[in-house]
């Protein structure tokens, strides 16, 4: 039997959300510091700053490729051991990033980081999903992400400050003390949960699913940084779609697939997964685009660009405690449909930013985006998992984690491709600024289309939460 919150000792039940929050903090701190420092890193490594997205995408894609195995690994080796190893590996990757002297070395080190990142959040969320009642899921997830939002709050300004007073290498070294704290907390307080029975790992399914994500992401990269011919991009995209189709056809006929097609028999899960994929394209592009816009198009220093992003994180933290009351009152369907439209419109409104934009206007826009983002993430993640049967908890959680990382990676790749295309199309003194404006407009409009997906929810979806009182069956 897996322990529930009633079976955990009170100290563990109280500290467990904080342990998972440490992992989330490490990842968000790393990502937000990195985006602010990209122009300085590009200058030091003699690279074009508009072609630095490979540093971001290498991490996201590695995470997305390995996450499908996270549930099986945790069930096989125990959550405490896997969670500790994930934080240690992430910290090692951070050290290797700081020691990198070229872009290929940096990309390789980011892959090592991604190996740890692929296990940290999925395993932490899986423990919470199994240990607490479903009726508490919104509250616990909101609590977990709230300390993690300190990363976006201090990351941009800290990254800009470190670049100015020291060097970009310190944006990775700052992860090491947090990693040591996380390792200690995991060994001391993380419950060692395992699956009720050992299952055979779906290696062919893992390879097919991983190949699909890799080919599709490289195809989008080919439109941006890699500048691949259209024919090769088309072949890569078709190959990725073929692998994805082969995976789902195979999964429908075997007993224990990596992700069972029966997951999509739960409407809230199906809508949540597809909605996450499209709604996060804009949110994934935003941390990549905005620091570049402020520094390359508007002439901000790294420190100024970092400080400008603080309102986004502050608003996200302020709204987080309101998520559960709003969802309880209005339901997932109304919240997600209206908030998706509003968030897309706010992202598109950044196309109005230019050299004449006041600081106050920029603060208001970024604050509203941060508030809508916070509510969106909480609602999307929770509605995806809340109605799943116990036996599908691990598989559904893994697929959600894959989609989140893949959507963020696709958001960066799509934004980079749009930005590169518009940069070549426009000319004149304001070429870069006009390219950013057109990119924001396109990304915002694409994000708004996800509202049609959330309209497919039933008003009662997500309101039939039940306690997780029996162990999942893999």
Buried (B, 14 or more C-beta within 10 A) or exposed (E): EBBBBEEBEEEBBEBBBBBBBBBBBBBBBBBBBBBBBBBBBBEBBEBEBBBBBBBBBBBBBBBBBBBBBBBBBBBBEBBBBBBBBBBBBBBBBBBBBBEBEEBEBBBBBBBBBBBBBBBBBBBBBBBBBBBBBBEBBBBBBBBBBBBBBBBBBBBBBBBBBBBBEEBBBBBBBBBBEBBEBBBEBBEEBBBEBBBBEEBEBBEBBBEBBBBBBBBBBBBBBBBBBBEBEEEEBEBBBEBBBBBBEBBBEBBEEEEBBBBBEBBBEBEBBBBBBBBBBBBBBBBBBBBBBBBBBBBBBBEBBBBBBBBBBBBBBBBBBBBBEBBBEBBEEBBBBBBBBBBBBBBBBBBBBBBEBEEEEEEEEBBBBBBBBBBBBBBBBBBBBBBBBBBBBBBBBBBBBBBBBBBBBBBBBBBBBBBBBBBBBBBEEBEEEBBBBBBBBBBBBBBBBBBBBBBEBBEBBEEEBBBEBEBBEEBBBB
